[in-house]
Amino acid sequence: MELIHELLGYKNIKIIQNPEMFCFSLDSILLANFVSISSKTNRIIDLGCGNAPIPLFLTLKTKAFITGVEIQKEVADMATRSVELNNLQNQIEIINDDLKGIYKRNFANIFDIVTTNPPYFKYNPEGNINKNEYLTIARHEVKVTLADIVDEAKKLLIDGGALYMVHRAERLTDIIMEMQTNNFAIKRIQFVYPKINSKEALLVLIEARKNRQPGIKVIEPLYVYKDNGEYTEIIKKIFNFQKID
């Protein structure tokens, strides 16, 4: 059953959701918030856009043209209708296609920014995967791998263009190896912890630049929940639940 929700606290942005198929996650919003956009940014592409939370959020930060790529037809349809619901057809386009080889659509070396919230888990048919096919594809490397995404981003970006990714912290070694293989320099990292007292990070937000020299800034960590289970003040600010000085 489809529902229309506000994009968290942003009352002027609506998003179509289907709990049985696909709903956007906290991870996507944290990534969209992490993205740095300058006045020179003209084109952005979101690989594996789901129902388009990242493109929708980014319209709050930029007037750049945003392309979303989603392989699952029904999910891409939700994304398209969410764009139309917000009258953002002039700024966002949704393409229902495999992101592998998407650069061949005259997209080679034209984007300033690539964003992606990719499947986190390596695919093991014998492992514990979700019985829901939509969620399996979203969470496991069934249709696309980390290597595929970094390779495609290299082909899509201009020289010096930025790849922004959110992933599980436990996959950081894999991410670093793929970035090096494809001549990306990781420039900025932020670790995300579930709670203030958590001893291990769950997620990592990464900014990497194509064909640039290495030099990493590890910025202050993000803590999602307080000890009492409430969102921390910084998360509330990102979600626009309240104004924080």
C-alpha positions as CSV (number, residue, x, y, z in Angstrom):
1,M,0.0,0.0,0.0
2,E,1.4,3.4,-1.0
3,L,1.6,6.3,1.3
4,I,2.6,9.9,0.9
5,H,4.9,11.2,3.6
6,E,6.8,14.4,4.3
7,L,10.5,14.0,3.6
8,L,11.1,14.0,7.4
9,G,10.6,17.5,8.7
10,Y,10.6,19.2,5.3
11,K,6.9,20.0,4.9
12,N,7.4,21.3,1.4
13,I,8.8,18.0,0.1
14,K,6.6,15.0,-0.2
15,I,7.7,11.4,-1.0
16,I,5.7,8.4,-2.1
17,Q,6.5,5.3,0.0
18,N,5.4,1.7,0.0
19,P,6.4,-0.2,3.2
20,E,6.0,-3.5,1.4
21,M,8.4,-2.5,-1.4
22,F,10.7,0.3,-0.5
23,C,11.0,3.2,2.1
24,F,13.9,5.5,2.3
25,S,16.3,5.2,5.2
26,L,18.1,7.5,7.6
27,D,21.3,6.6,5.7
28,S,20.1,8.4,2.6
29,I,19.3,11.6,4.4
30,L,22.6,11.6,6.2
31,L,24.4,11.2,2.9
32,A,22.4,14.0,1.2
33,N,23.2,16.3,4.2
34,F,27.0,15.3,3.9
35,V,27.2,16.4,0.2
36,S,29.1,19.6,-0.3
37,I,27.7,21.6,-3.3
38,S,29.2,24.8,-4.7
39,S,27.8,27.4,-7.0
40,K,29.8,25.8,-9.8
41,T,27.9,22.4,-9.4
42,N,25.8,21.9,-12.5
43,R,25.0,18.2,-12.7
44,I,24.5,15.5,-10.1
45,I,23.7,11.8,-10.5
46,D,22.4,9.5,-7.8
47,L,23.1,5.8,-8.5
48,G,20.5,3.4,-7.1
49,C,18.2,6.3,-6.2
50,G,15.3,4.2,-4.8
51,N,12.2,6.3,-4.4
52,A,14.4,9.4,-4.8
53,P,15.0,10.7,-1.2
54,I,18.5,11.9,-2.1
55,P,17.6,13.9,-5.2
56,L,14.6,15.4,-3.4
57,F,16.7,16.4,-0.4
58,L,19.4,17.9,-2.7
59,T,16.9,20.3,-4.3
60,L,16.9,22.1,-0.9
61,K,20.6,22.7,-1.3
62,T,21.1,23.4,-5.1
63,K,19.5,24.3,-8.4
64,A,21.8,21.9,-10.2
65,F,20.1,19.3,-12.4
66,I,19.8,15.9,-10.8
67,T,19.5,12.5,-12.4
68,G,18.4,9.5,-10.4
69,V,19.1,5.9,-11.7
70,E,17.0,3.0,-10.3
71,I,17.0,-0.5,-11.7
72,Q,13.7,-1.7,-10.1
73,K,10.8,-0.5,-12.3
74,E,8.2,-0.2,-9.6
75,V,10.5,1.7,-7.3
76,A,11.6,4.0,-10.2
77,D,8.0,4.7,-10.9
78,M,7.5,5.8,-7.3
79,A,10.5,8.1,-7.6
80,T,9.1,9.6,-10.8
81,R,5.7,10.2,-9.3
82,S,7.4,11.8,-6.2
83,V,9.2,14.2,-8.5
84,E,6.0,15.1,-10.2
85,L,4.2,15.4,-6.9
86,N,6.7,18.1,-5.9
87,N,6.7,19.8,-9.4
88,L,10.4,19.2,-9.7
89,Q,10.4,17.7,-13.2
90,N,12.5,20.6,-14.4
91,Q,15.3,19.7,-11.9
92,I,15.1,16.0,-11.4
93,E,14.9,13.2,-14.0
94,I,14.5,9.5,-13.0
95,I,15.9,6.8,-15.3
96,N,14.7,3.2,-14.9
97,D,17.9,1.3,-15.9
98,D,20.9,-0.6,-14.7
99,L,23.5,1.8,-13.4
100,K,26.2,-0.4,-14.9
101,G,27.0,1.2,-18.2
102,I,24.7,4.2,-17.6
103,Y,27.6,6.5,-18.7
104,K,26.9,5.3,-22.3
105,R,23.8,7.5,-22.4
106,N,26.1,10.5,-23.3
107,F,26.8,10.7,-19.6
108,A,30.6,10.1,-19.8
109,N,32.6,12.7,-17.8
110,I,29.8,15.2,-17.4
111,F,28.8,15.1,-13.8
112,D,30.2,17.2,-11.0
113,I,28.9,14.9,-8.2
114,V,27.9,11.3,-8.0
115,T,26.0,10.1,-4.9
116,T,25.1,6.6,-3.9
117,N,23.6,4.7,-1.0
118,P,24.5,1.2,-2.4
119,P,23.6,-2.3,-1.2
120,Y,25.7,-2.9,1.9
121,F,26.0,-6.6,2.0
122,K,27.9,-9.1,-0.2
123,Y,25.4,-11.5,-1.8
124,N,25.4,-15.1,-0.6
125,P,22.4,-17.1,-2.0
126,E,22.8,-19.5,0.9
127,G,22.9,-16.8,3.5
128,N,20.3,-15.0,5.5
129,I,18.7,-12.7,2.9
130,N,15.4,-10.9,2.9
131,K,12.5,-12.8,1.4
132,N,11.2,-9.6,-0.1
133,E,12.9,-9.3,-3.5
134,Y,12.8,-5.4,-3.5
135,L,14.6,-5.3,-0.2
136,T,17.0,-8.0,-1.2
137,I,18.1,-6.0,-4.2
138,A,18.3,-2.8,-2.2
139,R,20.4,-4.3,0.6
140,H,22.5,-7.0,-1.0
141,E,24.9,-6.9,-3.9
142,V,22.6,-8.9,-6.2
143,K,22.4,-6.5,-9.2
144,V,25.4,-4.4,-8.5
145,T,28.6,-4.5,-6.4
146,L,30.7,-1.9,-4.7
147,A,33.3,-2.3,-7.5
148,D,30.7,-1.7,-10.2
149,I,29.5,1.5,-8.6
150,V,33.0,3.0,-8.1
151,D,34.0,2.1,-11.6
152,E,30.8,3.7,-13.0
153,A,31.3,6.8,-11.0
154,K,34.8,7.2,-12.5
155,K,33.3,7.1,-16.0
156,L,30.5,9.6,-15.1
157,L,32.5,12.3,-13.3
158,I,34.5,15.2,-14.6
159,D,38.1,15.4,-13.6
160,G,38.2,16.3,-9.9
161,G,34.5,15.5,-9.5
162,A,33.2,14.1,-6.2
163,L,31.8,10.7,-5.3
164,Y,29.7,10.7,-2.2
165,M,28.9,7.4,-0.6
166,V,27.3,6.0,2.6
167,H,28.2,2.5,3.6
168,R,28.7,0.1,6.5
169,A,31.9,1.0,8.4
170,E,32.9,-2.7,8.3
171,R,33.3,-2.4,4.5
172,L,35.8,0.5,4.8
173,T,38.8,-1.6,3.7
174,D,36.9,-2.7,0.6
175,I,35.9,0.9,-0.2
176,I,39.5,2.2,0.2
177,M,40.7,-0.5,-2.2
178,E,38.1,0.2,-4.8
179,M,38.8,3.9,-4.6
180,Q,42.5,3.4,-5.1
181,T,41.9,1.0,-8.0
182,N,39.9,3.7,-9.8
183,N,42.2,6.6,-9.0
184,F,39.9,8.3,-6.4
185,A,41.4,10.1,-3.5
186,I,39.3,10.0,-0.3
187,K,39.2,13.5,0.9
188,R,36.6,13.5,3.8
189,I,35.3,10.8,6.1
190,Q,32.6,11.0,8.8
191,F,31.7,8.0,11.0
192,V,28.2,7.5,12.2
193,Y,27.5,5.9,15.6
194,P,24.1,4.5,16.6
195,K,24.2,6.0,20.1
196,I,26.3,8.5,22.0
197,N,27.7,5.6,24.1
198,S,28.2,3.2,21.2
199,K,31.7,1.8,21.0
200,E,31.7,1.1,17.3
201,A,30.6,3.1,14.3
202,L,27.9,1.6,12.2
203,L,28.1,3.7,9.1
204,V,30.7,5.8,7.3
205,L,30.1,8.8,5.0
206,I,32.8,9.3,2.4
207,E,33.8,12.1,-0.1
208,A,36.3,11.1,-2.8
209,R,37.7,13.0,-5.7
210,K,38.5,11.7,-9.1
211,N,42.2,12.0,-10.1
212,R,43.2,14.0,-7.1
213,Q,46.1,13.7,-4.6
214,P,45.4,11.9,-1.3
215,G,44.7,13.8,1.9
216,I,41.9,12.7,4.2
217,K,40.1,14.8,6.7
218,V,38.2,12.8,9.4
219,I,35.5,15.1,10.7
220,E,33.7,14.9,13.9
221,P,31.5,11.8,14.3
222,L,27.7,11.8,14.1
223,Y,25.7,10.2,16.9
224,V,22.1,9.3,16.0
225,Y,20.5,8.6,19.3
226,K,20.8,9.8,22.9
227,D,21.0,7.3,25.7
228,N,17.2,7.7,26.2
229,G,16.4,6.8,22.6
230,E,15.7,10.3,21.4
231,Y,17.5,11.7,18.3
232,T,20.5,13.8,19.1
233,E,20.3,17.6,18.5
234,I,22.4,17.4,15.3
235,I,20.2,14.7,13.9
236,K,17.1,16.7,14.7
237,K,18.7,19.6,12.9
238,I,19.4,17.5,9.8
239,F,15.8,16.2,9.9
240,N,14.5,19.7,10.4
241,F,12.4,18.7,13.4
242,Q,13.5,21.8,15.2
243,K,15.7,24.9,14.8
244,I,19.0,24.6,16.6
245,D,21.4,27.5,17.0
